């Protein structure tokens, strides 16, 4: 799996879809599972990790569902390919770090990923565009059913057993990547975070726990996995996402009605910076892309379609720039390459 092939491959989630909300970028459902015949990965010795990997490999090989999926030994991937897969939300940073028995199985469109021997023996991940949690959940449980013969660790009282107790029960994390630039501009994100916490949800940065939000991109997901059913969790996260979408739309109207001159000036300055700058940092690029995406929806600057915007957001990431350039770049070289990339792409919009 070479970087130049990864950077050009189509990713289904970048196409958008779902319920068509401009706020919802992508939806992910993740199921954490462990094989009942083995200790959790942190307690496994090397032979046990290899045995877990072999069992899951055999199960995958015998399931029609995975016929077109690629089986990837993480330690065999070059560092750039690992970083690309993290930027595309197909590998977790923890799995990408590598280690004994770590394997990924990824389908051709990046919808289904199996992450093996990370924190748990198996994590089933499904990623779709827009607000698509119900469909992502349906697919995740089709995968779960296909792998059921592995024999998952389960307790009648606690549900599915996981390495981290906070994941026990359903073992499900349902999350939506949301884009909320107007709420960020109006300083209302902290209110959103507090309200989400009150409802049993958590709001994290762009790449999950411990990361900052870049370009007004946040992840909202369930905190509790024990007690509610899987359907309950999906409905709660989807319902709160719809409420956030309403608040973001209200905030955009407020900006357009009360601060139009300022918003128009900011948007065209952002457009000009991306269209003509020779050197652009990743944070600057994402901040400007966030603003012009919102301003385009308000008919202030040329609009970007969902696939165009997602392609730009991915394209300015460090690993994507290096893959297109054919090798390692210094930070200064990346900023120059980012400027070249943005100028070329935005030139097509005018």
C-alpha angles and dihedrals in degrees: 000000000000123000094239091056093045095051093055100040116112116252115203095212092060090064092069119217128138114105091341098243113159088216097057111076100172142345127221133188118190127186120197114209137169132197110248094220095063139056117252112282094261089059097043121104120222094269092051092049089051090049092052090050092048093051093050091045090054092048091050092047090054097050121086089210091073100043093113096037124110119235110216128190100209095213089057092058118095114240094253092056090051091052091048092054091050091051089050090052092241098112127038116233088242094056092042089060086072131214142160115326096003112147137163129202112198128177123227096261098042093245099119124037128174113202111197129200097358112122089324130028091253137014118186110205128187121184125187134167125265122353099337104137096133093053092042089052092049091052092045091056092047086057091045091053092050090054096040092105088070088078111238123218106255137166123197092226101035102032119215111009118231137183091245112051091217089069097050121115110039091006086216130139114185113189141170126202106223131193111211110164096150093053088048092050091050092049094242101125094096090056089052092050093051092048092048091051090051089056094050096260131116132217118212139173128276096281098035134254115019095012130110125242111254124191091005090294116145136169119227118193144153119278097194122065101164118077107015119081122247090255090052091054094048092048093048095051092043092048094050090046089056090050091050089049089055091050092048091050090049090050091050091053090050091053093046094048101038106024103026097133091051093045092048091050093047092048096051091044088053091047091049093048092052094040097050112015116113097204124034130173119223093246091050092048094050093046091052093043090051092053097046092047090057093041090050090055087053091051093245098118131013106295124244119217117231093255091047093051094045090049090053094047090051094040095059093054114111098244093047091052092049092048091053091046093051100240151010117331130195116237090259092049090049091053090052092047089049090054091050091049095050095045091052094047098044093045086072091060097064 
